[in-house]
Structure formats: structure tokens, C-alpha cells
Amino acid sequence: MQLYRVGAIIERDMRKFFRSPALMMTSMVFPLMQLIVLGYAFGGQIKNAPIAVVDEDRGPEARLVREHLYAIEQGPRTFRISEYNALSDAMTDLRAGFVKAVVEIPHDFSQRVLSNNNPRVAFIEDNTDNFTASGILERIQQIQQDMNGPQMPPMQPGQPQAGTMSLLNSQRLPSQVSIQTVEVYPYIEYVKYLLSGSISISIFVVAMIGGGIGFIDDKARGFHEGYLVTPLTRTDLVLGLVFSGAIKGLLAGLTITIIGGLIAGIAQLWDPVRLLYLVVVLGTTALCMISFMFLMMVRVSDPLVPRAIFGVLNTLLFFPSGAIYPTEGFPAWLRWISVVDPFTYAVHALKNLLLKNTGLSGIYFDVSVLVGFSILLITASILLFKRQV
């Protein structure tokens, strides 16, 4: 063994490493990004979760309940309140995923409080997201404790009644308000909660291979040059590559949906209307993912780059999407990432279909956002695509 020969190989590999800034940055940035994103994406306190309040009483005691609710909104900011006039409208938005819970104050609430006749407030929760529902319920129970006040201790032998009577006359003891919790859906196992994220990540992997690694490898092997000697325009090439990748992503997503749905025990999985909506969501998700990856790789020629950034993109897109933990528990900066993350809208739409079977009302916004993202990404890819090697 000659040390100078070993040194020559080391020098050659180190030069190659330093000539690839993307690989250098990935090796240093990825662990830090994983620490920050994963550290703040789990276990945070629920903030700004949308809830509906239906006050059918409008009496003084109902007004007191609403004051406590708005105090939580202004203080800990656990939830954001939207007032509804009808319980039916609130329930429609609850099932569609626009609100996380409904607080209903019955029409005879104030009367029951004043007559000490077992007053109740209904708390209707979307139990498909147990993290958010538990965080909101904790605040509602805190309001209940504040309204019920301290329990009076029993009188001790020999204690004069004058002090007790004066206390009762100076301050009316409130009636004990109870919270009636209603779960809209049957018990949701966590494997069902995770299914939407698994479907999305399967589409992302196909997009990464088809729109990233495969595209760069075709360039490196010279296959890309075959397109360039044809009369195909940039638009033809980009649309052909993007839509072919979207079809592959749709097939992968549909396969995982069916197999994962059977494993998780999703009810009525073979409902034709639900399957149609699932195909729409999976198709728009695949189109958006492949468009995103194609835009990322449209000017890249180093085959190491897509492999190097795979873990970075996985961490940066998957975990802030709400697939593992609700976005209401994220800090503000991580929420902004989730807003521009296509994963967020794919996961939300899939949860609405698989866990709630909401139909079109629960997916039209997410599908519209994914289509809008796809149009912007494809347009940018066409503009940046170079019809040359």
C-alpha cells in the first residue's frame, strides 16, 4: 500500500465534494432543519382553532358564557370564535372541517341557571382530530369551573349562621353548569388519522423519483437529447413530462388509499361517489407535487442534487402539513410554512373524505388551491425550461 496513492483518492473525492455546494449545504443544514421543524411540529399548545358558538338563549347567563369564551380568545388564544344563528349551519361547517367544535347555549339556559334546574352547555367536537378537540375542551372546562365558582364548605359544629346567611344574601351562589360533550363521529384510531399523510408521502416519493431523480438521470444518460431533436416545443415537453408523472403519482396514491384503507378499517371505502372524489383529490395532489419537483429540477444537471435534498424536502413539506399533529399547535412561523405547503391541502382534503366522508363541501377549497399551485408551478417550469443540453 502506498500512502500517496490513498492520498490522491482522498484529494480527488474532497475536491468533488467541495465542488458540489448543494451537497455541502444539505449535509450541514438538514440536521439543523430536522431539529427545528420536528422540535416545533409536535406537542405545541393549540392556538387559534376555529370554533362556532350558537347562542339560542341571548339571556344574561348566556351572555356571561360568551364573555368567558371571548376572554379565552383574547387571552390564551386557544380558539377563534365565529357566531352562528342556527345550529344546523354550524354543524354543516363542523362536518366540512371549517370549524373544529361547536358550543351551543340552549334557549332555556338562563332560566335554568336562575331556577337552579341543571343548566347545560353542549360542546360538539370534531373527534377526528383528538389533539385539537382535547385542547379546546380543556378551555371549555376551565370556563365551567370559573362559572360554577368555589364549593361552599359544610358548616362546622358551633359555627354561627349569621355569617353564612350574610354571605348567601350578598352574593348569589351560581347554579352548577354542566358541559354535555358530543362526539360527531365514532372513535377514530390513530392509524386512520395517519392514513392521509401516508397517501400524500407516497405521491411525493413518486414525484421525487419521476420529476426529480428520473429527469436528472435522463439528462445524464443522454435520453433528454432525443426530445431536443424533435419539433416539440418547451410547452409540449413540460406538459408531457408533468402529466405522465402525475398519472404515476395518481396510481401510487390510489393503491395506497385502497390498501391502507383496508388495513385501517375505513368504513364505506368502496362508495363510488367517495372514490370519485378521492380520485379528484389524488389527481390534483399528484399534479401539484410533480409540478413542484419539476420546477425544482428544471435547471439542475447534477444527479446528486435530487438525492441530497430528498430528506430536506420531506422534512420541510411533510411534517408542517398537519399529517402527524394539527397545525393549530404550531408556532406562527411554522404555520406560514404550512400555508404555502401543498401537503397541507392534500392532507386536509384526504382526512375530510376518509374520516368524515364530507363530499364536495369538504374538499373544494383544497382542490382549488392545489390546482392554482399547479398552474403557477407549470407556468414557471415552462418559462425556465431550456430547450438545449
Order of alpha helices (4+ residues) and beta strands (2+ residues): alpha-alpha-beta-alpha-beta-alpha-beta-alpha-beta-alpha-alpha-beta-alpha-alpha-alpha-alpha-alpha-alpha-alpha-alpha-alpha
